[in-house]
Amino acid sequence: MQELAEAGVRFRGFHTSSLCAPTRAMLLSGCDNHQAGLGVMQPLHAMNQYMQPGYEGYLKHSVPTMAELLRDAGYHTYLAGKWHVGITDDTRPAARGFERSFAFLGGGASHFSDARPLSSSEGKQTMYADDDVFCTDDLPADFYTSTHFVDRMIGYLREQEDDRPFLGYLAFTAPHDPLQVPDEDLDRYAGRYDEGYDAIKRERMARMKEIGLIDSDLEVNPGSGLFPTWDELSPDERRLEARKMEIYASMISTLDRELGRLLDELDRLGRRDDTVIFFLSDNGANPKQPEFYQPNTPESIAAEFDNSEGNLGREGSFISIGGAWAEVADTPLSYFKTTTYEGGTQTPLIVAGGPVSRSGVVTDELLHVADILPTMLDMAGVRRPSEWAGRPSPPLYGRSLAPMLTGATVQPVRGGMDALCFEMLECRSVLCGDWKLLWMAPPYGAGDRWQLFNLAEDPRELVDLADRYPEKVSQLEGQWQAYAEYVGYISSDGSSAAEELGIDRFFEFRLGDD
């Protein structure tokens, strides 16, 4: 990753959804997640949202994917890794434009060959497909996600017999729960996190200031206060917390090693110089503990998984970094995945290679994950049709970054009056210039009103300015209302379709045309 970062451009103002599947829908389609079918992630629908337009729970057929568009333009299209936007015959990668694919279809599972689901509610979608053949029961004994995904992508590239261009979608599941690495990597960071949360925050802040990602006078984020401090933990609790982060860091290092192996293969094949690489994350750091995944409880986790000290990070264990480390991982931003604070939706983006001439750190561009598809099409000279599969396609929500990346223009991708809006699980935000309007449910926000932040002056979102600037709140709320109507947002009625219909309904019914 460091090699890519130094060769290309690093963006600080890049945004995604606060959950993974909606982000993937926007990445693949260039559309807002509500228009692409992932208005909410399965199986989190309310009854009034269930199977409504925009809330199908899979990537809609009327929305062409980057694979379908580039395939029709003569590209080879390959996928290795996480899919999570459809599990039926007509919604898996093989049906959505990928010529070759090895796909994990669900949200999360063991990273080893047991493919053990995170909970019983995940079980129906914890499946691997090799092209269009389910293969979960045939995974090799030495299977580990990051390594196997790269093996598959390298295999596809080596099997290509012509010099046509290709799309390679490599979607690592690491470092998603559960935290697991091969035995040889378990102790790579032994002792590295023994000093605790605040020491690591300060260290990371210093490094960010050194490379210009944040202002030199920005202070450490005090955090939400929702979790025990390092000093409040017992010695045994500190040892466990440090061990979790050691394994988490090792997962990322293992991913980095495997990515390097793929880049080396591109060099060997003579394809590196004309390959554009986008490297990103699908949401902020994950605060969830194992019991978050319903119907898990602390008692069921203790009974069903081996989280003994000697087995942490190995097959059969299930640990997560939790909220305190998630806040550290998102330093200096506030909060984490599942929220629309910057810690939930502002994620890293690195772009390098091919015609990309811009380099260094960029902190003044407001970018969206939906920008990537139009950027790819622009660079490839491909036009997106207004209809797909016999239906009108929703317009792109993203904008092409190509002119900015290639130096064709110095104009910003978005002006000071251009707004970006997000919503997931009733958490909402509007970004416009330096301003951010935020609606968050307890315990993470005001709960029943909008909050207003000036991100230029307060990137940590600590000072609510809503009472001081009511006219700005009104203006941005108007932007939100227009967005909500435009994308077909349906406010949750507070019910749970999974509870009322049964969890199996989400994964067993035959999906119809949208």
C-alpha positions in Angstrom: 0.0 0.0 0.0 2.8 2.4 0.8 4.2 1.9 -2.7 0.9 2.7 -4.3 0.5 5.7 -2.0 3.8 7.1 -2.9 3.3 6.6 -6.6 -0.2 7.9 -6.8 -2.6 10.3 -5.0 -4.0 9.9 -1.5 -7.4 11.5 -0.8 -8.6 12.5 2.6 -12.2 13.6 1.7 -13.4 10.3 0.2 -16.8 9.0 1.4 -18.7 5.8 1.4 -21.8 4.4 3.1 -21.5 3.5 6.7 -22.1 -0.2 5.9 -20.4 -2.5 3.4 -23.1 -3.8 1.0 -24.6 -0.4 0.2 -21.0 0.9 -0.5 -20.4 -2.0 -2.9 -23.7 -1.3 -4.7 -22.6 2.3 -5.2 -19.1 1.3 -6.2 -20.3 -1.2 -8.8 -23.1 1.0 -10.2 -22.1 4.6 -9.8 -25.6 5.2 -8.4 -26.9 6.0 -4.9 -27.5 2.9 -2.9 -31.2 3.5 -2.6 -31.5 3.7 -6.4 -29.3 0.6 -6.8 -31.4 -1.6 -4.5 -29.5 -1.4 -1.3 -31.6 1.2 0.5 -30.8 -0.9 3.6 -28.7 -4.0 4.0 -30.2 -7.5 4.4 -31.6 -8.5 6.8 -32.1 -5.1 8.5 -35.3 -4.1 6.6 -38.3 -2.7 8.4 -41.5 -4.2 7.3 -42.5 -1.1 5.4 -39.2 -1.2 3.5 -39.2 -4.9 2.7 -39.0 -5.5 -1.1 -40.1 -2.0 -1.9 -38.4 -0.2 -4.8 -34.8 0.6 -3.9 -34.9 -1.8 -0.9 -34.7 -5.1 -2.8 -31.6 -6.1 -0.9 -29.6 -6.9 -4.1 -28.1 -5.0 -6.9 -31.1 -4.2 -9.2 -31.1 -5.5 -12.8 -31.9 -2.0 -14.2 -28.6 -0.7 -12.9 -25.6 -1.8 -15.1 -22.5 -2.8 -13.2 -19.0 -1.7 -14.1 -18.3 -5.3 -15.2 -21.3 -5.4 -17.6 -20.4 -2.0 -19.1 -16.7 -2.8 -19.6 -17.4 -6.4 -20.7 -19.5 -5.0 -23.5 -16.7 -2.6 -24.4 -14.3 -5.5 -24.9 -12.8 -5.9 -21.5 -12.1 -9.1 -19.7 -13.8 -9.0 -16.3 -12.6 -10.8 -13.2 -13.7 -10.8 -9.6 -12.0 -12.4 -6.5 -13.4 -11.8 -3.1 -16.5 -10.4 -1.4 -19.6 -9.7 -3.4 -22.5 -9.2 -0.9 -25.0 -7.7 -3.3 -27.0 -10.8 -4.4 -27.0 -14.6 -3.9 -29.5 -16.0 -6.4 -28.8 -17.2 -9.9 -29.5 -13.9 -11.5 -27.8 -11.7 -9.0 -24.4 -13.4 -8.5 -21.2 -12.1 -10.2 -21.5 -14.5 -13.1 -24.9 -13.0 -14.0 -23.7 -9.4 -13.5 -20.9 -9.2 -16.0 -18.0 -11.0 -14.5 -16.4 -13.5 -17.0 -14.5 -15.2 -14.2 -15.2 -15.0 -10.5 -14.5 -16.6 -7.1 -16.9 -14.9 -4.8 -17.8 -14.8 -1.2 -21.5 -14.0 -1.3 -22.2 -12.9 2.2 -21.1 -10.3 4.7 -18.6 -12.1 6.9 -17.5 -15.6 7.9 -14.4 -17.5 9.1 -11.4 -16.6 7.0 -10.4 -20.3 6.9 -11.8 -23.3 5.0 -14.6 -23.9 7.6 -16.3 -20.7 6.4 -18.1 -20.6 9.7 -20.8 -17.9 9.8 -20.8 -15.1 12.3 -24.2 -16.1 13.5 -27.2 -18.2 12.5 -28.7 -15.1 10.8 -25.6 -15.0 8.5 -25.7 -18.7 7.7 -27.9 -18.6 4.6 -25.5 -16.3 2.8 -22.2 -17.6 4.0 -21.4 -19.3 0.6 -18.6 -19.2 -1.9 -19.2 -19.5 -5.6 -16.5 -20.5 -8.2 -17.9 -18.8 -11.3 -21.5 -19.9 -10.9 -20.9 -23.2 -9.0 -21.2 -23.2 -5.2 -18.0 -24.5 -3.7 -18.0 -23.8 0.0 -17.7 -27.5 0.9 -14.7 -27.8 -1.5 -12.4 -25.1 -0.2 -8.8 -26.4 0.2 -7.6 -27.3 3.6 -5.0 -24.4 3.6 -7.6 -21.8 2.5 -7.2 -18.3 3.9 -9.2 -15.5 2.3 -6.6 -12.9 1.5 -4.2 -15.4 0.0 -6.8 -17.4 -1.9 -8.4 -14.3 -3.4 -5.0 -13.1 -4.8 -4.3 -16.7 -6.0 -7.5 -16.6 -8.0 -6.9 -13.1 -9.5 -3.4 -14.1 -10.5 -4.7 -17.2 -12.1 -7.3 -15.3 -14.2 -4.6 -12.9 -15.4 -2.3 -15.8 -16.3 -5.0 -17.6 -18.2 -5.8 -14.6 -20.4 -4.5 -15.4 -23.8 -4.9 -12.1 -25.6 -3.9 -8.5 -24.9 -7.4 -7.1 -24.3 -7.7 -4.8 -21.3 -9.2 -6.2 -18.1 -11.2 -5.2 -15.0 -10.0 -6.9 -11.9 -12.2 -6.5 -8.8 -10.2 -7.8 -5.8 -12.4 -7.5 -2.8 -10.6 -8.6 0.4 -12.7 -9.6 3.4 -9.9 -8.8 5.8 -10.0 -7.2 8.3 -13.7 -8.0 8.7 -14.8 -10.0 11.7 -13.8 -12.5 12.9 -10.2 -11.5 13.5 -8.1 -14.4 12.1 -4.7 -14.9 10.5 -2.5 -17.9 9.6 -0.4 -19.2 12.5 2.8 -17.8 11.0 1.4 -14.3 11.3 -0.2 -14.4 14.7 2.7 -12.9 16.6 3.9 -10.4 14.1 2.9 -7.5 16.3 3.3 -9.0 19.7 3.6 -6.3 22.3 3.0 -3.5 19.8 -0.3 -2.3 21.4 0.5 -2.8 25.1 0.6 1.0 25.7 -3.1 1.3 25.0 -5.6 3.4 23.1 -4.4 7.0 23.7 -0.7 6.2 23.0 -1.6 4.7 19.6 -3.9 7.6 18.8 -1.1 10.1 19.5 1.4 8.1 17.5 -1.0 7.9 14.5 -1.8 11.6 14.7 1.9 12.5 14.6 2.4 10.4 11.5 -0.7 11.9 9.7 0.7 15.4 10.4 4.1 14.4 9.1 2.6 13.4 5.7 0.1 16.2 5.5 -3.1 14.3 5.9 -4.3 16.6 8.8 -3.4 20.0 10.1 -0.4 20.3 12.4 -2.4 21.9 15.1 -5.2 19.4 15.3 -5.6 17.9 18.7 -6.3 14.2 19.6 -10.0 13.3 19.5 -11.2 12.6 23.0 -13.6 9.9 21.8 -17.2 9.3 22.5 -16.8 8.3 26.2 -18.9 5.2 25.6 -16.1 2.7 26.3 -13.7 2.1 29.2 -10.4 3.9 29.1 -7.2 2.0 29.1 -6.6 2.9 32.8 -10.0 1.6 33.7 -9.2 -1.9 32.4 -7.8 -4.7 34.5 -4.4 -6.2 33.5 -6.2 -9.2 32.0 -8.5 -6.9 30.0 -5.6 -4.9 28.7 -3.8 -8.0 27.6 -6.9 -9.2 25.7 -7.5 -5.8 24.1 -3.9 -5.5 23.0 -4.0 -9.0 21.6 -7.1 -8.1 19.5 -5.4 -5.2 17.9 -2.2 -7.3 17.3 -4.3 -9.8 15.2 -6.2 -7.0 13.5 -2.9 -5.3 12.4 -1.6 -8.6 11.3 -4.6 -9.2 9.1 -3.9 -5.9 7.4 -0.3 -6.7 6.9 -1.1 -10.0 5.4 -3.5 -8.3 3.0 -0.8 -5.9 2.1 1.7 -8.7 1.4 -0.9 -10.4 -0.8 -1.6 -7.2 -2.7 2.1 -6.8 -3.3 2.2 -10.3 -4.7 -0.5 -9.3 -7.2 1.4 -6.1 -8.2 4.5 -8.2 -8.8 2.5 -10.4 -11.1 1.3 -7.4 -13.0 5.0 -6.4 -13.4 5.9 -9.9 -14.6 3.1 -9.8 -17.2 4.1 -6.3 -18.4 0.6 -4.9 -17.4 1.5 -2.7 -14.5 2.2 0.5 -16.3 -1.1 0.7 -18.1 -3.2 -0.5 -15.1 -5.1 2.1 -13.0 -5.4 0.9 -9.4 -8.1 2.2 -7.0 -7.5 1.2 -3.3 -10.3 1.9 -0.8 -12.2 0.7 2.2 -16.0 0.1 2.2 -16.7 1.9 5.6 -15.1 3.1 8.7 -13.6 0.9 11.4 -15.9 -1.7 12.9 -17.1 -1.2 16.6 -19.2 -4.4 16.6 -18.6 -7.1 19.2 -19.5 -10.7 18.3 -22.8 -10.5 20.1 -23.9 -7.7 17.7 -24.7 -10.3 15.1 -28.1 -11.5 16.1 -29.1 -13.8 17.7 -25.6 -14.1 19.3 -25.2 -13.4 23.0 -22.0 -13.4 25.1 -23.1 -16.8 26.5 -23.6 -18.3 23.0 -20.3 -17.0 21.8 -18.5 -18.5 24.8 -20.3 -21.8 24.2 -19.9 -22.0 20.4 -16.4 -20.5 19.8 -13.0 -21.2 21.2 -11.7 -17.9 22.4 -9.2 -19.2 24.8 -6.0 -17.2 25.0 -4.0 -19.6 22.9 -6.6 -19.9 20.2 -7.3 -16.2 19.6 -7.0 -15.4 15.9 -7.1 -19.1 14.9 -9.8 -21.1 13.3 -12.8 -21.5 15.6 -12.3 -18.2 17.4 -14.4 -15.1 17.1 -13.1 -11.8 18.4 -13.5 -8.2 17.2 -11.6 -5.0 17.9 -14.6 -3.4 19.5 -15.6 0.3 19.9 -12.6 1.7 21.7 -10.1 0.4 19.1 -12.4 1.4 16.3 -12.2 5.0 17.5 -8.4 4.6 17.5 -8.5 3.2 14.0 -10.5 6.2 12.8 -8.3 8.8 14.4 -8.7 11.7 14.3 -12.4 11.3 13.2 -15.3 10.7 15.4 -17.2 7.4 15.8 -17.1 4.5 13.4 -18.9 2.1 11.1 -22.8 2.1 11.3 -22.8 5.9 11.9 -22.8 8.8 9.5 -20.1 10.7 11.5 -16.9 11.1 9.5 -15.5 8.0 11.3 -18.2 5.9 9.7 -18.1 7.3 6.1 -14.8 9.0 5.5 -12.3 6.3 4.3 -9.0 6.1 2.6 -8.7 6.3 -1.2 -5.5 5.8 -3.2 -5.4 6.0 -7.0 -2.2 5.2 -8.9 -1.0 3.9 -12.3 -1.9 4.3 -16.0 -2.7 7.8 -17.0 -2.8 9.1 -13.4 -0.4 12.0 -13.3 -1.4 13.6 -10.1 0.4 12.5 -6.9 0.8 13.4 -3.3 -1.9 14.1 -0.6 -5.2 15.8 -1.5 -7.3 17.2 1.3 -9.6 19.6 -0.5 -11.6 17.3 -2.7 -15.1 16.1 -1.6 -15.4 12.6 -3.2 -17.9 9.8 -3.2 -17.5 6.1 -3.8 -20.0 6.4 -6.7 -17.3 8.5 -8.5 -15.2 5.5 -9.3 -17.5 4.0 -11.9 -17.8 7.1 -14.0 -14.0 7.7 -13.6 -13.4 4.2 -15.0 -15.8 4.7 -17.9 -14.2 8.1 -18.7 -10.7 6.6 -18.8 -11.9 3.7 -20.9 -13.9 5.8 -23.3 -17.1 3.9 -22.5 -20.5 5.5 -22.5 -23.1 4.4 -20.0 -26.6 3.8 -21.6 -29.7 5.4 -20.3 -31.5 2.0 -20.3 -30.4 -1.4 -19.2 -32.1 -4.8 -19.4 -35.1 -3.1 -21.1 -35.6 -0.6 -18.2 -34.6 3.0 -17.6 -31.4 3.2 -15.5 -31.2 5.7 -12.7 -28.7 8.5 -13.4 -25.3 8.3 -12.0 -24.8 9.8 -8.6 -21.0 9.9 -9.0 -18.8 12.2 -11.1 -15.7 11.4 -13.0 -12.4 12.1 -11.4 -10.5 11.4 -14.6 -9.8 15.1 -15.6 -8.4 15.8 -12.1 -6.4 12.6 -11.9 -4.8 13.0 -15.3 -4.1 16.8 -15.0 -6.6 17.7 -17.8 -8.1 20.3 -15.5 -7.4 21.9 -12.1 -11.1 22.4 -11.4 -12.5 20.7 -8.3 -14.7 17.6 -8.8 -17.4 19.4 -6.7 -18.0 23.1 -6.0 -18.8 24.6 -2.7 -22.6 24.4 -3.3 -22.6 20.7 -4.4 -24.0 18.5 -1.7 -23.4 14.8 -1.0 -26.1 13.0 1.0 -26.0 9.7 2.9 -28.5 7.6 4.8 -28.3 4.2 6.4 -30.5 2.8 9.1 -32.0 6.3 9.7 -28.5 7.8 10.2 -28.3 10.7 7.8 -25.8 13.3 6.7 -25.4 16.1 4.2 -21.9 17.4 3.1 -21.7 20.7 1.3 -18.6 22.7 1.1 -17.2 23.0 4.7 -20.5 22.2 6.3 -22.0 19.0 7.5 -25.6 18.3 8.7 -25.9 15.2 10.7 -28.9 13.2 12.2 -27.9 10.3 14.5 -29.9 8.1 16.8 -28.8 7.6 20.4 -26.4 6.9 21.9 -24.3 8.5 19.1 -26.1 11.8 18.5 -28.8 14.2 19.4 -31.4 11.6 18.5 -34.3 13.9 17.6 -32.8 16.8 15.8 -30.1 17.8 13.2 -26.6 18.7 14.3 -24.4 21.1 12.3 -20.6 21.0 12.0 -18.0 23.1 10.2 -15.6 20.4 9.0 -12.9 22.9 8.0 -12.7 24.2 11.5 -13.9 21.1 13.4 -13.0 17.9 11.5 -13.6 15.9 14.7 -17.3 17.0 14.8 -17.2 18.0 18.4 -18.9 21.5 18.3 -22.6 21.5 17.3 -23.4 24.8 15.6 -27.0 24.1 14.8 -28.4 26.7 17.3 -25.9 29.4 16.1 -26.7 28.9 12.4 -30.3 27.9 12.0 -30.5 29.2 8.4 -27.6 26.9 7.4 -29.5 24.0 9.0 -32.6 24.9 7.1 -30.7 25.2 3.8 -29.0 21.8 4.2 -32.1 20.1 5.5 -33.7 21.3 2.2 -30.9 19.5 0.4 -31.6 16.4 2.4 -35.3 16.4 1.6 -34.7 16.9 -2.1 -32.2 14.0 -2.0 -34.6 11.7 -0.1 -37.4 12.3 -2.6 -35.0 11.9 -5.5 -33.6 8.5 -4.5 -36.8 7.1 -3.0 -35.9 7.0 0.6 -38.4 5.1 2.8 -38.3 6.0 6.5 -38.3 2.9 8.7 -41.4 2.3 10.8 -39.3 0.8 13.5 -40.3 -2.8 12.9 -38.1 -5.7 11.9 -39.0 -7.7 8.8 -36.5 -10.4 9.9 -38.3 -10.9 13.1 -41.8 -10.8 11.6 -41.1 -12.9 8.5 -38.3 -15.2 9.8 -34.7 -14.7 8.8 -34.8 -17.5 6.1 -37.3 -15.4 4.0 -34.5 -13.1 3.1 -32.3 -15.8 1.5 -34.8 -18.4 0.2 -37.3 -16.5 -1.9 -36.9 -16.3 -5.6 -36.1 -12.7 -6.5 -38.3 -11.2 -9.2 -37.5 -8.5 -11.7 -37.2 -5.0 -10.3 
